[in-house]
Amino acid sequence: MTIPMSKSAQNGPARESLPAGGGLGALLRKELADQLNSTRFFLLFALLAVASVAGFYGAISTISDASDAGDFLYLTLLTTSGNSIPSFASFLAFLGPLMGIVLGFDAVSRERSMGTLNRLAAQPIHRDAIINGKFLSGVLIILMTVFALGILVVAAGILSMGMAPTGEEIARIFTFLLFTCVYISFWLALSILFSVLSRHAATSALAGIALWVFLSFFMSMVASAVAAGLYPLEGIEGLLNMEKNYTLELTLNRISPYYLFSEAASTILNPNVRSIGIVSVSQLSGAVAGYLPFGQSLLLVWPHLVCMVALTAVCFGASYVVFMRQEIRA
């Protein structure tokens, strides 16, 4: 006599085979191992390390002694440029987007072109774990890389100058590195979005690089031209349009994540910066000259951090929705 199996017993093995968390942990470990063991990551890390060493060397060669740097020696070390050598902060602002684009431009398109995406989706895992694992692995790699480079520069400064950073310097450097991670994570999310929308990795890479070049190099020229066209500065009328021209140009420039990050970095790493907008003469009257406390500097750049986090969330949210709605065929 055959004993009928219950419905729960029939579905039991399939449910038990599903990993905890929908397989996100397993995919995260897989993506981390693939990225960290790839030649592409070693080349990218080597490029960033060489740029960091060059920025450190340029700053050390410019700062003759500790008295030239004022009260914040290590902040000056990160922001001082040498002869034709940009500073460490400038290198991160310029090369950081390249890291995000390289980590994410073929996240999905490569799996699709190689025919492994359907095999991955056929595993007993949640489908959203695929896109979540790829993004989270990229964020973790960005965190490890940026903080490793920051610690490298600070440690080299301690060995070179024989002075330990103060507590406020450590707090400002940590905040700057955190801003850098959010900034690069935006480009990672954007490149993953292009990878989801494009069938070929080359198309995704070109789209990310083109947008990076435009927002980093040409956005300021476009903002200046638009502001000059709407509020010209020639003649007597130009005197009345100066404030409107500057406000419009500043607003258009802040569309670019590169400008947002540069403005936030200069405010965090330079305690002398007391404002990031227009300051009237009446506001300056009675102001005491001095360094801005770390908490006040953080309040100035808090909107920048919120904006960059929001842009990252929008880009990743769009890639998540598009990926979940796409059809995966063998």
C-alpha positions as CSV (number, residue, x, y, z in Angstrom):
1,M,0.0,0.0,0.0
2,T,1.3,3.4,-1.0
3,I,1.3,6.0,1.7
4,P,0.6,9.5,0.2
5,M,3.0,12.2,1.1
6,S,1.8,15.4,2.6
7,K,2.2,18.7,0.8
8,S,4.6,20.0,3.4
9,A,6.8,16.9,3.0
10,Q,6.8,17.3,-0.7
11,N,8.0,20.9,-0.5
12,G,10.3,20.3,2.4
13,P,13.6,19.5,0.5
14,A,13.2,22.5,-1.8
15,R,12.7,24.8,1.1
16,E,15.6,23.4,3.1
17,S,17.9,23.8,0.1
18,L,17.4,27.5,0.1
19,P,20.4,29.2,1.9
20,A,19.8,31.6,4.8
21,G,19.3,35.1,3.5
22,G,18.3,33.9,0.1
23,G,21.9,33.1,-0.8
24,L,23.2,36.7,-0.4
25,G,26.1,35.6,1.8
26,A,27.3,33.0,-0.6
27,L,27.1,35.3,-3.6
28,L,28.8,38.1,-1.6
29,R,31.8,35.8,-0.8
30,K,31.9,34.6,-4.4
31,E,32.0,38.1,-5.8
32,L,34.6,39.3,-3.3
33,A,36.8,36.4,-4.1
34,D,36.4,37.0,-7.9
35,Q,37.1,40.7,-7.6
36,L,40.1,40.4,-5.2
37,N,41.7,37.7,-7.2
38,S,41.3,39.4,-10.5
39,T,44.2,41.0,-12.4
40,R,42.0,44.0,-13.0
41,F,41.8,44.7,-9.3
42,F,45.5,44.4,-8.8
43,L,46.2,46.8,-11.6
44,L,43.6,49.3,-10.2
45,F,44.9,49.1,-6.7
46,A,48.5,49.5,-8.0
47,L,47.4,52.6,-9.9
48,L,45.8,54.1,-6.8
49,A,48.7,53.2,-4.6
50,V,51.2,54.9,-7.0
51,A,49.0,58.0,-7.2
52,S,48.8,58.1,-3.4
53,V,52.6,57.8,-3.0
54,A,53.0,60.5,-5.6
55,G,50.6,62.8,-3.8
56,F,52.4,62.1,-0.5
57,Y,55.8,62.8,-2.1
58,G,54.5,66.1,-3.6
59,A,53.2,67.3,-0.3
60,I,56.3,66.3,1.7
61,S,58.5,68.1,-0.8
62,T,56.4,71.2,-0.5
63,I,56.1,71.3,3.3
64,S,59.6,72.1,4.5
65,D,58.9,71.9,8.2
66,A,55.9,71.4,10.5
67,S,55.5,75.2,11.1
68,D,54.6,75.7,7.4
69,A,51.5,73.5,7.8
70,G,50.0,75.4,10.7
71,D,48.1,73.5,13.4
72,F,46.9,70.7,11.2
73,L,49.9,69.0,9.7
74,Y,48.2,65.9,8.5
75,L,45.3,67.7,6.9
76,T,47.8,69.8,5.0
77,L,49.6,66.6,4.0
78,L,46.5,65.4,2.2
79,T,45.6,68.6,0.5
80,T,49.0,70.1,-0.5
81,S,50.1,69.7,-4.1
82,G,53.7,69.5,-5.2
83,N,55.4,70.8,-8.4
84,S,53.0,69.5,-11.1
85,I,51.8,66.7,-8.7
86,P,48.2,66.9,-7.5
87,S,47.4,66.2,-3.8
88,F,46.2,63.0,-2.4
89,A,42.7,64.3,-2.2
90,S,42.8,65.5,-5.8
91,F,44.0,62.0,-6.9
92,L,41.0,60.4,-5.1
93,A,38.6,62.9,-6.6
94,F,39.9,62.2,-10.1
95,L,40.6,58.5,-10.0
96,G,37.9,57.4,-7.6
97,P,35.1,57.3,-10.3
98,L,37.4,55.2,-12.4
99,M,37.5,52.6,-9.7
100,G,33.7,52.5,-9.4
101,I,33.3,52.2,-13.1
102,V,35.9,49.4,-13.4
103,L,34.2,47.4,-10.6
104,G,30.7,47.6,-12.0
105,F,30.7,48.1,-15.7
106,D,30.4,44.4,-16.5
107,A,28.7,43.2,-13.3
108,V,25.6,41.9,-15.2
109,S,26.5,42.2,-18.9
110,R,29.5,39.9,-18.5
111,E,27.3,37.2,-16.9
112,R,24.8,37.6,-19.7
113,S,27.3,37.5,-22.5
114,M,29.0,34.4,-21.1
115,G,25.8,32.6,-20.5
116,T,26.3,32.2,-16.8
117,L,23.5,34.5,-15.7
118,N,20.8,31.9,-16.3
119,R,22.8,29.3,-14.5
120,L,23.2,31.6,-11.6
121,A,19.5,32.4,-11.5
122,A,18.7,28.7,-11.6
123,Q,20.4,28.1,-8.3
124,P,18.3,27.9,-5.1
125,I,18.8,31.6,-4.3
126,H,16.7,34.7,-4.4
127,R,17.0,36.6,-7.7
128,D,17.6,39.9,-5.9
129,A,20.6,38.4,-4.1
130,I,22.4,38.5,-7.4
131,I,22.3,42.2,-7.9
132,N,22.6,42.9,-4.2
133,G,25.7,40.7,-3.9
134,K,27.4,42.4,-6.8
135,F,26.8,45.9,-5.4
136,L,27.7,45.1,-1.8
137,S,30.9,43.3,-2.8
138,G,31.9,46.4,-4.8
139,V,31.1,48.6,-1.8
140,L,33.2,46.4,0.5
141,I,36.2,46.5,-1.9
142,I,35.9,50.3,-2.1
143,L,35.9,50.6,1.7
144,M,39.0,48.3,2.0
145,T,40.9,50.1,-0.8
146,V,40.1,53.7,0.3
147,F,40.9,53.2,4.0
148,A,44.0,51.1,3.2
149,L,45.3,54.0,1.1
150,G,44.4,56.6,3.7
151,I,46.2,54.6,6.5
152,L,49.2,54.1,4.2
153,V,49.5,57.9,3.7
154,V,49.0,58.7,7.4
155,A,51.5,56.0,8.4
156,A,54.1,57.3,5.9
157,G,53.5,60.8,7.4
158,I,54.2,59.5,10.9
159,L,57.4,57.8,9.8
160,S,58.5,60.9,7.9
161,M,57.7,63.6,10.3
162,G,57.8,61.8,13.6
163,M,54.5,63.3,14.8
164,A,51.2,61.6,15.6
165,P,48.0,63.2,14.3
166,T,45.7,64.8,16.8
167,G,42.2,63.6,17.6
168,E,40.5,66.2,15.4
169,E,42.8,65.4,12.5
170,I,41.9,61.7,12.8
171,A,38.2,62.5,12.9
172,R,38.5,64.8,9.8
173,I,40.5,62.2,7.9
174,F,38.1,59.4,8.7
175,T,35.2,61.6,7.6
176,F,37.0,62.5,4.4
177,L,37.6,58.8,3.6
178,L,34.0,58.0,4.4
179,F,32.9,60.7,1.9
180,T,35.3,59.2,-0.6
181,C,33.7,55.8,-0.2
182,V,30.2,57.2,-0.8
183,Y,31.5,59.2,-3.8
184,I,33.0,56.1,-5.4
185,S,30.0,54.0,-4.5
186,F,27.8,56.3,-6.6
187,W,29.9,55.6,-9.6
188,L,29.7,51.9,-8.8
189,A,25.9,52.0,-8.7
190,L,25.8,54.0,-11.9
191,S,28.1,51.6,-13.7
192,I,26.0,48.6,-12.5
193,L,22.9,50.4,-13.9
194,F,24.6,50.8,-17.3
195,S,25.6,47.1,-17.1
196,V,22.0,46.1,-16.5
197,L,20.7,48.2,-19.3
198,S,23.5,47.3,-21.8
199,R,24.0,43.9,-23.4
200,H,27.7,44.4,-23.9
201,A,30.3,45.4,-21.4
202,A,32.0,47.8,-23.8
203,T,28.8,49.8,-24.2
204,S,28.4,50.0,-20.4
205,A,32.1,51.1,-19.9
206,L,31.9,53.8,-22.6
207,A,28.7,55.2,-21.1
208,G,30.2,55.4,-17.6
209,I,33.4,56.9,-18.8
210,A,31.6,59.5,-21.0
211,L,29.5,60.6,-18.1
212,W,32.5,60.7,-15.8
213,V,34.4,62.9,-18.2
214,F,31.5,65.3,-18.8
215,L,30.6,65.8,-15.1
216,S,34.3,66.1,-14.1
217,F,35.7,68.3,-16.8
218,F,33.0,69.9,-18.9
219,M,30.2,70.5,-16.4
220,S,31.9,73.6,-15.0
221,M,32.2,75.1,-18.5
222,V,28.5,74.4,-19.2
223,A,27.4,75.9,-15.9
224,S,29.5,79.0,-16.5
225,A,28.2,79.4,-20.0
226,V,24.5,79.0,-18.9
227,A,25.0,81.4,-16.0
228,A,26.7,84.0,-18.3
229,G,23.9,83.7,-20.9
230,L,21.0,84.2,-18.4
231,Y,22.8,86.7,-16.2
232,P,25.5,88.5,-18.2
233,L,28.2,90.4,-16.3
234,E,28.9,93.0,-18.8
235,G,28.1,96.7,-18.3
236,I,26.2,98.2,-15.4
237,E,23.6,95.4,-15.5
238,G,26.4,93.0,-14.7
239,L,26.9,94.5,-11.3
240,L,23.3,93.7,-10.5
241,N,23.6,90.2,-11.9
242,M,26.7,89.1,-10.0
243,E,24.9,87.4,-7.2
244,K,22.4,85.7,-9.5
245,N,25.1,84.6,-11.8
246,Y,27.2,83.1,-9.1
247,T,24.2,81.4,-7.4
248,L,23.1,79.8,-10.7
249,E,26.6,78.7,-11.6
250,L,27.0,77.2,-8.2
251,T,23.7,75.4,-8.4
252,L,24.5,73.9,-11.8
253,N,27.9,72.8,-10.7
254,R,26.5,71.0,-7.7
255,I,24.7,68.7,-10.1
256,S,28.1,67.1,-10.7
257,P,29.1,64.5,-8.0
258,Y,32.7,65.6,-8.7
259,Y,32.0,69.1,-7.6
260,L,30.0,68.0,-4.6
261,F,32.8,65.8,-3.4
262,S,35.5,68.4,-4.1
263,E,33.6,71.0,-2.1
264,A,32.9,68.6,0.8
265,A,36.6,67.4,0.8
266,S,38.0,71.0,0.9
267,T,35.6,71.9,3.8
268,I,36.4,68.8,5.9
269,L,40.2,68.9,5.3
270,N,40.6,72.7,5.7
271,P,39.3,74.1,9.0
272,N,39.8,77.6,7.6
273,V,36.8,77.2,5.3
274,R,33.9,78.7,7.2
275,S,31.3,78.9,4.4
276,I,30.6,77.3,1.1
277,G,28.2,79.9,-0.3
278,I,27.9,83.6,-0.7
279,V,28.7,85.5,2.5
280,S,27.6,89.2,2.8
281,V,29.6,91.9,4.4
282,S,27.1,92.2,7.2
283,Q,27.6,88.5,8.0
284,L,31.3,88.9,8.2
285,S,31.1,91.9,10.5
286,G,32.0,90.8,14.1
287,A,33.1,87.4,13.0
288,V,36.1,86.0,15.0
289,A,38.9,84.8,12.9
290,G,39.9,81.2,13.7
291,Y,39.5,77.6,12.8
292,L,36.0,76.1,12.4
293,P,35.4,73.2,14.8
294,F,34.9,69.7,13.3
295,G,31.2,69.6,14.2
296,Q,30.5,72.9,12.4
297,S,32.5,71.7,9.3
298,L,30.4,68.6,9.3
299,L,27.2,70.6,9.4
300,L,28.4,72.5,6.3
301,V,28.9,69.4,4.3
302,W,26.1,67.3,5.7
303,P,23.8,68.1,2.7
304,H,26.5,67.0,0.3
305,L,26.7,63.6,2.0
306,V,22.9,63.2,2.0
307,C,22.8,64.2,-1.7
308,M,25.5,61.7,-2.7
309,V,23.8,58.9,-0.7
310,A,20.5,59.7,-2.4
311,L,22.1,59.6,-5.8
312,T,23.7,56.3,-5.0
313,A,20.4,54.9,-3.8
314,V,18.5,56.1,-6.9
315,C,21.0,54.6,-9.3
316,F,21.1,51.3,-7.4
317,G,17.3,51.3,-7.0
318,A,16.9,51.8,-10.7
319,S,19.3,48.9,-11.5
320,Y,17.5,46.7,-9.0
321,V,14.1,47.3,-10.5
322,V,15.3,46.9,-14.1
323,F,17.2,43.7,-13.3
324,M,14.2,42.2,-11.4
325,R,12.0,42.8,-14.4
326,Q,14.3,41.5,-17.1
327,E,13.8,38.1,-18.6
328,I,16.7,35.7,-18.2
329,R,16.9,33.2,-21.0
330,A,19.3,30.4,-21.6
